[in-house]
Each structure stands twice: as C-alpha cells, then as structure tokens.
C-alpha cells in the first residue's frame, strides 16, 4: 500500500510541476502548433529525461497497443519501437513516461494516423498530454476522454472526428483544449469546471446554438476561437468576467436563427484583449475602446453595424490592424484616426460602409501603414496628398467613391504594388508620376471621367486600363465645339470634361447625378 501511495504522490507531483511549466508559457498555447509543440516538448523532455527505469504499467501498455491497432499503426509515418519491447523502457516513438512507468504523453501529430480512438485510451489515468492533431482520425469523439482527470493538453485539431462534446467538462488541470477542424456538432458544454483552462479552440466544426454564459467560469482563459460553426447570438454579458482573455475569434458562423449579436457594454472589463475578430454584429459599436487599450487586431465584418465610428477607437495606441468592413457605418472618418500609433498601425479597412465626407489629410503620421482600403463608400473631395508620406504603403483601395480632382504628385515616392481607384470622378493626373505608375503591379483606373489626352506612359499602361470618353476632346466643354454639336455628349457642372450622355443624364452614373448634368445639344455655348 505504501508503494502504491508513493507512486500516486509522484504522479500527482509531476502533474503539478508540468502544469506550472505550461502555465508559465501561455503564449505557446496559441501562436501556432509548431512553436507551441517545440517549446512544450523540449520542457517535457527535460522534465522526464531518463525516465524509463521501470516498465510501463500493464493497463497503459494494453491501451497503447489497442491504440496502435485501431489507428493503422503499421502505416504511420513514424512508428519506431512500437510493439517492440516495453513502451517506456524502449522509448516508443511519441511516448513519454514517468520514472515509475506511467505514460504521461502521447504526441503523434501529422503522423498519418487513421481509424478511431479506442475507449481504452481513457483508462490511462495519468495521461497529461494527448496531442494528435493533423491526422485522419475519424469516428465519434469518445466522451470518456473527458474523464481523464490528469489531462493538461487535449489537442485533436484537424482530424475527422464527429459527435458531441459532453454537457459538463470537469478537468482540474486542463490548460489547452483544441478540437478545431473536425466534424463535431451539438452544443457547447453548459458547465465548465476547468479552473486552469487557458485556450479553447473549436473552430471549423458544425457546433450550434448560443454561447453558454458558463464560459465565464473559466478565470484563466486567454484564447477562445469559435469561428466557422453555426453558433448564434446574443453574446452573454457574463463573458465580461473573462478578464484574462486576450483573443476572441467569432467569424464565419452560419447560424440562420437567433438574434444578431451585439457587443455588450459590460465587455469593457476585457482589459487584456489583444485580438478581437467577430462577424455578423448588429447595433452600434459601443464606446468602450478606452478600456481595450491593449488591442492589436480589431476585425468586425459582414454585419449590420450602424452608427458612427466611436472616438474612443482613436485611443488604441497598440492597434496594428483595423477592419470594420461590410457593415452600415455612417458619418465621416474622424481625423483622430491619424493619431493611431505611427509605429504599430499597418492596415486599415473600412470598405463597404456608408461613410461620407472628405478624408482627413493627415495620413502621413501613419509611417508604417502598408494597406489602406476605403472602397465602396461615399467619400468625396480630393485624394489625400498626405498619403505620399506613407513610405511603406503597398496597397491603396479607394474604388467606388466620389473622389474628384487629380492623383496628387506627392504619390511619386510611393512604391505601391496595387492601386484601385476606379469608379470615382477623378479627371487629371499630376505631373511627375511616371515612375510611380511604372512600379505598380496591378492598377485599376477605369470609370473615371479622365481629361484627355492622358500622359502616354499612362494611356499605354495595360495594367491600369484608363479610359476616356469619346466625347472628350482637347478642349474643355467651355469651348463648346464637341459638346454642343453632338446628341451623345454633355458635361457635369462640377467638372470640366465633355462626357457621354443623353437628355436623361450621363451615360455612366459615376460621372455625376442627373441633376448636375448639362446636355450639350440643349445648352447655350458658354465661351
């Protein structure tokens, strides 16, 4: 009896020690499998170095042998040592043990496993790490897996597992639960007793229903990925209790019923949030960003968000990526947007909203901006000359707005790879931009009333495809000749060019509104 108690005490001590190692390196839990595994395995190797002095416990050995046969062991990419000698003493590939012969880790990721997980696997009462991601394991996810009280890491990502999660998960040492990219359906557990759980990923499954408020009972949770399922809203206000949360991903959920979620005002308590990516939101963006001062990535897309951009968003000094696209945001772009960090901000996407007004001409302060996407809004006025100071800018998407005037000469020093400004009311190109256009890989300038002739370097640029109206002569419409002598021409009151149209308005809607159209053949010559 004393020997048995000593053995149990050693096993539990090792669990606690290894748990602390994992807890002290939480970043490894959600920066990609490779980084996480290498770091965790190195620590685990050090912890159990030379730990094969005693033979494997019989129940663990039986479970491993059944696991080998049920997952097509002979066809694994690596199966060195398996079924030869003792698992712990012979160091079967992917297996780690305690000095007393208990199997504590099975790591056989991207190793060609196929078949089903045997129920006997759950009889390995001292198993701490089960890492089998990126294989071809199929069948029902055994509920009994969630009875292994010693589990610290359960990572079965990228397999073909189906079935439901248990309604209650009670694993006191669990820090990482990864079940992404399977075929799991049903609801999230309604009860969690996992006080050390830091990372939960169930993305890319077929899970349904609203999110349970019981998620708020995970005090150490830092990473929560619920993307690509069939979840519905609303979001539980109780999530505000997850004050350690750093990443929340809720994208591409396909739930057709239920209430479109809003961001609860109570979530201002998520003060450690760094990465927030959510689709399908409704209502206004709450003015809580002063509390989310650590936020680095904000993506809220494909929803029904209304109202204006809250001013508190401009106070996110750590923000790197801002995406509020495909919503119904109104108002103007606040000039304080240029007060975002000049060192961290790299990407802004506010496309496909209802934003209006002139752009603030202050973008030069965002020195490291690489991508700016403001397409499909109702912005007007001139293109901001200050963008010419964004020396790292690679992509500029301003298509389908109401910009007028010219492409500024300040863009001459930019090294853009992509420029899309089609569907505006731009008419001229400033001098000195030949080198600028030469370096662009993809350029789209059509659907603008360009004054002709365009510079040769531009009119011959097949990448850019600028087009001129057939009505556009070397003379402006004030010279009358072409515009008033043809039944196919006229001009817009806000521009100088003779353009195609009829007595109903311009041929191309992007030129101007019919109310601002002058049909040339009906107009008096204004010399």
PyMOL commands that set and color helices and strands:
alter all, ss='L'
color gray80, all
select helices_A, chain A and resi 2-23+26-30+33-47+58-70+73-75+119-123+143-147+213-217+237-241+265-269+311-315+335-339+363-365+385-389+409-413+434-438+456-459+477-479+481-485+514-516+520-522
alter helices_A, ss='H'
color red, helices_A
select strands_A, chain A and resi 95-97+103-107+114-116+129-131+136-140+153-155+160-163+168-170+176-178+183-186+191-193+199-201+206-210+223-225+230-232+247-250+275-279+282-284+297-301+304-306+321-323+347-349+356-358+371-373+378-381+395-397+402-407+418-420+425-429+442-444+489-492+498-502+505-506+517-519
alter strands_A, ss='S'
color yellow, strands_A
deselect
rebuild
show_as cartoon
